[in-house]
Amino acid sequence: MQGTLLSAFQALKAEGRKGLAVLVDPDKASEKNLRNLVLHAERSAVNFLFVGGSLMVNLDIRQVTPLLKNMTRIPVILFPGSLQQVVPDADGILFLSLISGRNPELLIGAHVLAAPMLRQSDLEVLPTGYMLVDGGKSTTVHYISNTLPIPHDKPDIAVCTALAGEMLGLRLIYLDAGSGAKFPVSPEMVRAVANEITVPLIVGGGIRTADQAAALWDAGADVIVVGNRLEEPDGPELLDSIAAKRFKIIRKDS
């Protein structure tokens, strides 16, 4: 049976609305910072809170996830970098298959180990084709995954990979330049992929300005993800600027 979170992603695409997700790194999140972030997220009508990361030193995800659930009604979705980041307190989990790489553990191996645990949990499982794209520098996720990203200027590779993911039955496609990327996935690549797939398209990594977010939405992204930039002193206020751009795009398209 289809869950409510997947329906929310699909509704954004079907209705031409633009979604916004915030990526929370539990190792860098204090309770005070989380409350401030949630305040701005609610004011900016953020659709989803993603929690997780490629490398977690303290596994604070076990404390951060229930904290977020108690602070807000925004859906909390796990964005796991390992089995240790699969915790039961969230609303759902991006069940990531790294389809841009050839590392069997991240294509299916870890999923086999996680499946029984997820079956026994109340988490809504969101099968997601995860695609790493070159963002101008080697990021933690590139190193940890031991895979090469799709070249920034090769949208045809991204299109074929995304199509294969959809044909395999994955319900979401996620293009990610990685946390701390110098620049985001190009609007040209986003447009090429969005024009060929029918499932919702998520785009993240390297988004540092409202104009960059707007360009990705204009190109066809259904949800953009902002994370690393929000850790800077003026980061939460950036959500206000992004929200203003998003509402302009919605009015333009309606």
Sequence and secondary structure as in RCSB ss.txt:
>XXXX:A:sequence
MQGTLLSAFQALKAEGRKGLAVLVDPDKASEKNLRNLVLHAERSAVNFLFVGGSLMVNLDIRQVTPLLKNMTRIP
VILFPGSLQQVVPDADGILFLSLISGRNPELLIGAHVLAAPMLRQSDLEVLPTGYMLVDGGKSTTVHYISNTLPI
PHDKPDIAVCTALAGEMLGLRLIYLDAGSGAKFPVSPEMVRAVANEITVPLIVGGGIRTADQAAALWDAGADVIV
VGNRLEEPDGPELLDSIAAKRFKIIRKDS
>XXXX:A:secstr
   HHHHHHHHHHHHT  EEEEEE GGG  HHHHHHHHHHHHHTT  EEEE  S  SS THHHHHHHHHHH SS 
EEE  SSGGG  TTSSEEEEEEETTS  HIIIIIHHHHHHHHHHHS  EEEEEEEEEB  SS  HHHHHHT   B
 TT HHHHHHHHHHHHHTT SEEEEE  TT SS   HHHHHHHHTT  S EEEESS  SHHHHHHHHHHT SEEE
E GGGGSTTHHHHHHHHHHHHHHHHHHH 
